[in-house]
């Protein structure tokens, strides 16, 4: 839409390779590749990266529009 917003929450990073491999087995990619693409495609309104489960993974919240 012309004035719409896009909100995305996704896994971004994990410092533990074994956890990344486990998530890949479950068809979950933790690479952080999505967010640079979103920032190149949409005008960023807000973006926050947060840590979860004592640093086991990080996730990013992205809000953007055209």
Backbone as XML, in Angstrom:
<?xml version="1.0"?>
<chain id="A" units="angstrom">
  <residue number="1" name="UNK">
    <atom name="N" x="0.833" y="-1.189" z="0.000"/>
    <atom name="CA" x="0.000" y="0.000" z="0.000"/>
    <atom name="C" x="0.874" y="1.247" z="0.000"/>
  </residue>
  <residue number="2" name="UNK">
    <atom name="N" x="0.292" y="2.370" z="-0.341"/>
    <atom name="CA" x="1.067" y="3.602" z="-0.440"/>
    <atom name="C" x="1.549" y="4.107" z="0.912"/>
  </residue>
  <residue number="3" name="UNK">
    <atom name="N" x="0.707" y="4.060" z="1.922"/>
    <atom name="CA" x="1.064" y="4.613" z="3.227"/>
    <atom name="C" x="1.114" y="3.549" z="4.314"/>
  </residue>
  <residue number="4" name="UNK">
    <atom name="N" x="1.240" y="2.308" z="3.930"/>
    <atom name="CA" x="1.224" y="1.224" z="4.902"/>
    <atom name="C" x="2.543" y="1.072" z="5.635"/>
  </residue>
  <residue number="5" name="UNK">
    <atom name="N" x="2.486" y="0.299" z="6.682"/>
    <atom name="CA" x="3.667" y="-0.026" z="7.470"/>
    <atom name="C" x="3.898" y="-1.531" z="7.425"/>
  </residue>
  <residue number="6" name="UNK">
    <atom name="N" x="5.146" y="-1.908" z="7.538"/>
    <atom name="CA" x="5.527" y="-3.310" z="7.603"/>
    <atom name="C" x="6.225" y="-3.533" z="8.934"/>
  </residue>
  <residue number="7" name="UNK">
    <atom name="N" x="5.758" y="-4.503" z="9.702"/>
    <atom name="CA" x="6.392" y="-4.855" z="10.972"/>
    <atom name="C" x="6.916" y="-6.283" z="10.868"/>
  </residue>
  <residue number="8" name="UNK">
    <atom name="N" x="8.182" y="-6.476" z="11.244"/>
    <atom name="CA" x="8.817" y="-7.788" z="11.169"/>
    <atom name="C" x="9.561" y="-8.044" z="12.474"/>
  </residue>
  <residue number="9" name="UNK">
    <atom name="N" x="9.389" y="-9.240" z="13.017"/>
    <atom name="CA" x="10.171" y="-9.705" z="14.162"/>
    <atom name="C" x="10.784" y="-11.029" z="13.736"/>
  </residue>
  <residue number="10" name="UNK">
    <atom name="N" x="12.107" y="-11.158" z="13.890"/>
    <atom name="CA" x="12.753" y="-12.388" z="13.444"/>
    <atom name="C" x="14.042" y="-12.617" z="14.219"/>
  </residue>
  <residue number="11" name="UNK">
    <atom name="N" x="14.463" y="-13.886" z="14.252"/>
    <atom name="CA" x="15.765" y="-14.222" z="14.816"/>
    <atom name="C" x="16.835" y="-13.470" z="14.040"/>
  </residue>
  <residue number="12" name="UNK">
    <atom name="N" x="17.861" y="-13.035" z="14.735"/>
    <atom name="CA" x="18.905" y="-12.249" z="14.091"/>
    <atom name="C" x="20.283" y="-12.895" z="14.231"/>
  </residue>
  <residue number="13" name="UNK">
    <atom name="N" x="20.627" y="-13.362" z="15.428"/>
    <atom name="CA" x="21.988" y="-13.840" z="15.663"/>
    <atom name="C" x="22.011" y="-14.753" z="16.883"/>
  </residue>
  <residue number="14" name="UNK">
    <atom name="N" x="22.928" y="-15.712" z="16.875"/>
    <atom name="CA" x="23.240" y="-16.506" z="18.055"/>
    <atom name="C" x="24.752" y="-16.675" z="18.130"/>
  </residue>
  <residue number="15" name="UNK">
    <atom name="N" x="25.326" y="-16.566" z="19.314"/>
    <atom name="CA" x="26.767" y="-16.764" z="19.437"/>
    <atom name="C" x="27.155" y="-18.248" z="19.464"/>
  </residue>
  <residue number="16" name="UNK">
    <atom name="N" x="26.173" y="-19.126" z="19.582"/>
    <atom name="CA" x="26.450" y="-20.557" z="19.703"/>
    <atom name="C" x="26.178" y="-21.277" z="18.389"/>
  </residue>
  <residue number="17" name="UNK">
    <atom name="N" x="27.224" y="-21.754" z="17.754"/>
    <atom name="CA" x="27.095" y="-22.456" z="16.473"/>
    <atom name="C" x="26.198" y="-23.689" z="16.598"/>
  </residue>
  <residue number="18" name="UNK">
    <atom name="N" x="26.284" y="-24.405" z="17.715"/>
    <atom name="CA" x="25.469" y="-25.609" z="17.900"/>
    <atom name="C" x="23.973" y="-25.252" z="17.941"/>
  </residue>
  <residue number="19" name="UNK">
    <atom name="N" x="23.628" y="-24.115" z="18.532"/>
    <atom name="CA" x="22.227" y="-23.689" z="18.556"/>
    <atom name="C" x="21.767" y="-23.303" z="17.147"/>
  </residue>
  <residue number="20" name="UNK">
    <atom name="N" x="22.636" y="-22.625" z="16.406"/>
    <atom name="CA" x="22.304" y="-22.267" z="15.022"/>
    <atom name="C" x="22.067" y="-23.525" z="14.186"/>
  </residue>
  <residue number="21" name="UNK">
    <atom name="N" x="22.914" y="-24.527" z="14.356"/>
    <atom name="CA" x="22.751" y="-25.781" z="13.617"/>
    <atom name="C" x="21.448" y="-26.477" z="14.005"/>
  </residue>
  <residue number="22" name="UNK">
    <atom name="N" x="21.126" y="-26.471" z="15.300"/>
    <atom name="CA" x="19.879" y="-27.080" z="15.769"/>
    <atom name="C" x="18.671" y="-26.368" z="15.151"/>
  </residue>
  <residue number="23" name="UNK">
    <atom name="N" x="18.713" y="-25.045" z="15.133"/>
    <atom name="CA" x="17.602" y="-24.295" z="14.554"/>
    <atom name="C" x="17.499" y="-24.546" z="13.049"/>
  </residue>
  <residue number="24" name="UNK">
    <atom name="N" x="18.634" y="-24.684" z="12.368"/>
    <atom name="CA" x="18.608" y="-25.006" z="10.938"/>
    <atom name="C" x="17.935" y="-26.351" z="10.686"/>
  </residue>
  <residue number="25" name="UNK">
    <atom name="N" x="18.164" y="-27.322" z="11.562"/>
    <atom name="CA" x="17.491" y="-28.621" z="11.433"/>
    <atom name="C" x="15.977" y="-28.476" z="11.541"/>
  </residue>
  <residue number="26" name="UNK">
    <atom name="N" x="15.534" y="-27.435" z="12.237"/>
    <atom name="CA" x="14.107" y="-27.156" z="12.409"/>
    <atom name="C" x="13.607" y="-26.112" z="11.413"/>
  </residue>
  <residue number="27" name="UNK">
    <atom name="N" x="14.391" y="-25.903" z="10.343"/>
    <atom name="CA" x="14.021" y="-24.999" z="9.245"/>
    <atom name="C" x="13.924" y="-23.540" z="9.684"/>
  </residue>
  <residue number="28" name="UNK">
    <atom name="N" x="14.760" y="-23.156" z="10.650"/>
    <atom name="CA" x="14.834" y="-21.773" z="11.111"/>
    <atom name="C" x="16.239" y="-21.269" z="10.817"/>
  </residue>
  <residue number="29" name="UNK">
    <atom name="N" x="16.329" y="-20.187" z="10.063"/>
    <atom name="CA" x="17.625" y="-19.609" z="9.718"/>
    <atom name="C" x="17.906" y="-18.421" z="10.631"/>
  </residue>
  <residue number="30" name="UNK">
    <atom name="N" x="19.030" y="-18.471" z="11.315"/>
    <atom name="CA" x="19.456" y="-17.360" z="12.168"/>
    <atom name="C" x="20.711" y="-16.781" z="11.531"/>
  </residue>
  <residue number="31" name="UNK">
    <atom name="N" x="20.514" y="-15.852" z="10.604"/>
    <atom name="CA" x="21.675" y="-15.318" z="9.890"/>
    <atom name="C" x="21.737" y="-13.800" z="9.904"/>
  </residue>
  <residue number="32" name="UNK">
    <atom name="N" x="20.631" y="-13.143" z="10.176"/>
    <atom name="CA" x="20.619" y="-11.691" z="10.141"/>
    <atom name="C" x="20.556" y="-11.110" z="8.740"/>
  </residue>
  <residue number="33" name="UNK">
    <atom name="N" x="20.439" y="-11.964" z="7.719"/>
    <atom name="CA" x="20.423" y="-11.476" z="6.331"/>
    <atom name="C" x="19.156" y="-10.708" z="5.985"/>
  </residue>
  <residue number="34" name="UNK">
    <atom name="N" x="18.087" y="-10.965" z="6.687"/>
    <atom name="CA" x="16.805" y="-10.347" z="6.365"/>
    <atom name="C" x="16.807" y="-8.837" z="6.601"/>
  </residue>
  <residue number="35" name="UNK">
    <atom name="N" x="17.434" y="-8.390" z="7.673"/>
    <atom name="CA" x="17.293" y="-6.990" z="8.077"/>
    <atom name="C" x="18.003" y="-6.002" z="7.157"/>
  </residue>
  <residue number="36" name="UNK">
    <atom name="N" x="19.193" y="-6.290" z="6.643"/>
    <atom name="CA" x="19.768" y="-5.372" z="5.651"/>
    <atom name="C" x="18.893" y="-5.255" z="4.398"/>
  </residue>
  <residue number="37" name="UNK">
    <atom name="N" x="18.265" y="-6.358" z="3.999"/>
    <atom name="CA" x="17.372" y="-6.315" z="2.840"/>
    <atom name="C" x="16.150" y="-5.452" z="3.130"/>
  </residue>
  <residue number="38" name="UNK">
    <atom name="N" x="15.595" y="-5.581" z="4.337"/>
    <atom name="CA" x="14.451" y="-4.748" z="4.707"/>
    <atom name="C" x="14.837" y="-3.273" z="4.715"/>
  </residue>
  <residue number="39" name="UNK">
    <atom name="N" x="16.020" y="-2.970" z="5.257"/>
    <atom name="CA" x="16.471" y="-1.576" z="5.339"/>
    <atom name="C" x="16.745" y="-0.991" z="3.957"/>
  </residue>
  <residue number="40" name="UNK">
    <atom name="N" x="17.122" y="-1.837" z="2.994"/>
    <atom name="CA" x="17.346" y="-1.369" z="1.624"/>
    <atom name="C" x="16.048" y="-1.211" z="0.844"/>
  </residue>
  <residue number="41" name="UNK">
    <atom name="N" x="15.004" y="-1.916" z="1.264"/>
    <atom name="CA" x="13.745" y="-1.916" z="0.530"/>
    <atom name="C" x="12.733" y="-0.924" z="1.098"/>
  </residue>
  <residue number="42" name="UNK">
    <atom name="N" x="12.739" y="-0.760" z="2.415"/>
    <atom name="CA" x="11.748" y="0.080" z="3.086"/>
    <atom name="C" x="12.434" y="1.203" z="3.851"/>
  </residue>
  <residue number="43" name="UNK">
    <atom name="N" x="11.703" y="2.279" z="4.037"/>
    <atom name="CA" x="12.199" y="3.374" z="4.869"/>
    <atom name="C" x="12.043" y="2.947" z="6.325"/>
  </residue>
  <residue number="44" name="UNK">
    <atom name="N" x="13.140" y="2.878" z="7.032"/>
    <atom name="CA" x="13.119" y="2.404" z="8.417"/>
    <atom name="C" x="12.489" y="3.448" z="9.332"/>
  </residue>
  <residue number="45" name="UNK">
    <atom name="N" x="11.461" y="3.031" z="10.055"/>
    <atom name="CA" x="10.818" y="3.893" z="11.050"/>
    <atom name="C" x="11.396" y="3.610" z="12.439"/>
  </residue>
  <residue number="46" name="UNK">
    <atom name="N" x="11.642" y="2.325" z="12.704"/>
    <atom name="CA" x="12.196" y="1.912" z="13.991"/>
    <atom name="C" x="12.810" y="0.525" z="13.827"/>
  </residue>
  <residue number="47" name="UNK">
    <atom name="N" x="13.893" y="0.285" z="14.535"/>
    <atom name="CA" x="14.533" y="-1.022" z="14.517"/>
    <atom name="C" x="15.220" y="-1.223" z="15.862"/>
  </residue>
  <residue number="48" name="UNK">
    <atom name="N" x="14.943" y="-2.342" z="16.497"/>
    <atom name="CA" x="15.537" y="-2.650" z="17.800"/>
    <atom name="C" x="15.998" y="-4.099" z="17.804"/>
  </residue>
  <residue number="49" name="UNK">
    <atom name="N" x="17.196" y="-4.331" z="18.306"/>
    <atom name="CA" x="17.694" y="-5.686" z="18.489"/>
    <atom name="C" x="17.746" y="-5.966" z="19.981"/>
  </residue>
  <residue number="50" name="UNK">
    <atom name="N" x="17.191" y="-7.109" z="20.362"/>
    <atom name="CA" x="17.117" y="-7.473" z="21.775"/>
    <atom name="C" x="17.669" y="-8.869" z="21.982"/>
  </residue>
  <residue number="51" name="UNK">
    <atom name="N" x="18.150" y="-9.102" z="23.177"/>
    <atom name="CA" x="18.708" y="-10.394" z="23.555"/>
    <atom name="C" x="17.645" y="-11.210" z="24.289"/>
  </residue>
  <residue number="52" name="UNK">
    <atom name="N" x="17.702" y="-12.529" z="24.114"/>
    <atom name="CA" x="16.731" y="-13.400" z="24.759"/>
    <atom name="C" x="17.422" y="-14.615" z="25.363"/>
  </residue>
  <residue number="53" name="UNK">
    <atom name="N" x="16.794" y="-15.169" z="26.383"/>
    <atom name="CA" x="17.293" y="-16.368" z="27.052"/>
    <atom name="C" x="18.780" y="-16.269" z="27.389"/>
  </residue>
  <residue number="54" name="UNK">
    <atom name="N" x="19.113" y="-15.212" z="28.122"/>
    <atom name="CA" x="20.478" y="-15.004" z="28.622"/>
    <atom name="C" x="21.510" y="-14.964" z="27.502"/>
  </residue>
  <residue number="55" name="UNK">
    <atom name="N" x="21.116" y="-14.426" z="26.353"/>
    <atom name="CA" x="22.038" y="-14.264" z="25.237"/>
    <atom name="C" x="22.106" y="-15.444" z="24.286"/>
  </residue>
  <residue number="56" name="UNK">
    <atom name="N" x="21.223" y="-16.432" z="24.454"/>
    <atom name="CA" x="21.227" y="-17.584" z="23.552"/>
    <atom name="C" x="20.966" y="-17.153" z="22.115"/>
  </residue>
  <residue number="57" name="UNK">
    <atom name="N" x="20.093" y="-16.167" z="21.927"/>
    <atom name="CA" x="19.886" y="-15.602" z="20.607"/>
    <atom name="C" x="19.485" y="-14.143" z="20.742"/>
  </residue>
  <residue number="58" name="UNK">
    <atom name="N" x="19.594" y="-13.437" z="19.623"/>
    <atom name="CA" x="19.107" y="-12.066" z="19.523"/>
    <atom name="C" x="18.028" y="-12.040" z="18.456"/>
  </residue>
  <residue number="59" name="UNK">
    <atom name="N" x="17.067" y="-11.183" z="18.663"/>
    <atom name="CA" x="16.027" y="-10.993" z="17.662"/>
    <atom name="C" x="15.887" y="-9.505" z="17.392"/>
  </residue>
  <residue number="60" name="UNK">
    <atom name="N" x="15.400" y="-9.191" z="16.209"/>
    <atom name="CA" x="15.250" y="-7.796" z="15.812"/>
    <atom name="C" x="13.799" y="-7.513" z="15.473"/>
  </residue>
  <residue number="61" name="UNK">
    <atom name="N" x="13.348" y="-6.345" z="15.906"/>
    <atom name="CA" x="12.032" y="-5.827" z="15.555"/>
    <atom name="C" x="12.266" y="-4.710" z="14.546"/>
  </residue>
  <residue number="62" name="UNK">
    <atom name="N" x="11.615" y="-4.780" z="13.409"/>
    <atom name="CA" x="11.782" y="-3.786" z="12.346"/>
    <atom name="C" x="10.423" y="-3.220" z="11.988"/>
  </residue>
  <residue number="63" name="UNK">
    <atom name="N" x="10.350" y="-1.910" z="11.883"/>
    <atom name="CA" x="9.141" y="-1.228" z="11.435"/>
    <atom name="C" x="9.549" y="-0.300" z="10.301"/>
  </residue>
  <residue number="64" name="UNK">
    <atom name="N" x="8.933" y="-0.488" z="9.147"/>
    <atom name="CA" x="9.301" y="0.320" z="7.992"/>
    <atom name="C" x="8.108" y="0.617" z="7.110"/>
  </residue>
  <residue number="65" name="UNK">
    <atom name="N" x="8.321" y="1.486" z="6.163"/>
    <atom name="CA" x="7.273" y="1.854" z="5.214"/>
    <atom name="C" x="7.900" y="2.296" z="3.910"/>
  </residue>
  <residue number="66" name="UNK">
    <atom name="N" x="7.067" y="2.608" z="2.952"/>
    <atom name="CA" x="7.542" y="3.078" z="1.638"/>
    <atom name="C" x="7.649" y="4.572" z="1.614"/>
  </residue>
</chain>
